Amino acid sequence: MKGDYLETKVDRLYEIVKKRRKIKISEAASIMKVKPERIEEWAKILEDHGIIDIFYPIIGEAELRIKGDKDEKKG
């Protein structure tokens, strides 16, 4: 165990999004070996805490984006 804390699946998802700046839900699901629906549930927790944004484009798949990333708001 790293340090003196327990890392949850939600923590791990946040670390992935933080590292990549943005990631498709299906890609995160593949990395974490869970269903996309589970990633979306965890992402909503992070979004409710103001940590990430869930971006739903008109066409295509939803993305998870790190909150406040100015470059991501342009596209």
PEURWO-V588415 format. One record per residue. RES is the residue in one small letter. SS is DSSP state (H for helix, E for strand, L for the rest). OMEGA is omega in radians with two decimals (none if undefined). Layout:
BEGIN
res | ss | omega
RES | SS | OMEGA
RES | SS | OMEGA
END
This chain:
BEGIN
res | ss | omega
m | L | 3.12
k | L | 3.09
g | L | -3.10
d | L | 3.12
y | L | 3.12
l | L | 3.13
e | L | 3.13
t | L | 3.08
k | H | 3.11
v | H | 3.08
d | H | -3.12
r | H | 3.09
l | H | 3.12
y | H | 3.14
e | H | 3.11
i | H | 3.14
v | H | -3.14
k | H | -3.12
k | H | -3.05
r | H | -3.08
r | L | 3.02
k | E | -3.13
i | E | 3.07
k | E | -3.13
i | H | -3.12
s | H | 3.12
e | H | 3.09
a | H | 3.12
a | H | 3.12
s | H | 3.13
i | H | -3.06
m | H | 3.11
k | L | 3.06
v | L | 3.12
k | L | 3.10
p | H | 3.13
e | H | 3.13
r | H | 3.11
i | H | -3.14
e | H | 3.08
e | H | -3.13
w | H | 3.14
a | H | 3.11
k | H | 3.07
i | H | 3.14
l | H | 3.12
e | H | 3.11
d | H | 3.12
h | L | 3.08
g | L | -3.06
i | L | 3.11
i | E | 3.00
d | E | 2.98
i | E | -3.10
f | E | 3.13
y | L | 3.14
p | L | 3.10
i | L | 3.11
i | L | 3.10
g | L | -3.01
e | L | 3.11
a | L | 3.12
e | E | 2.99
l | E | -3.10
r | E | 3.11
i | E | -3.09
k | L | 3.04
g | L | 3.11
d | L | -3.04
k | H | -3.14
d | H | -3.08
e | H | -3.11
k | H | 3.13
k | H | -3.00
g | L | none
END
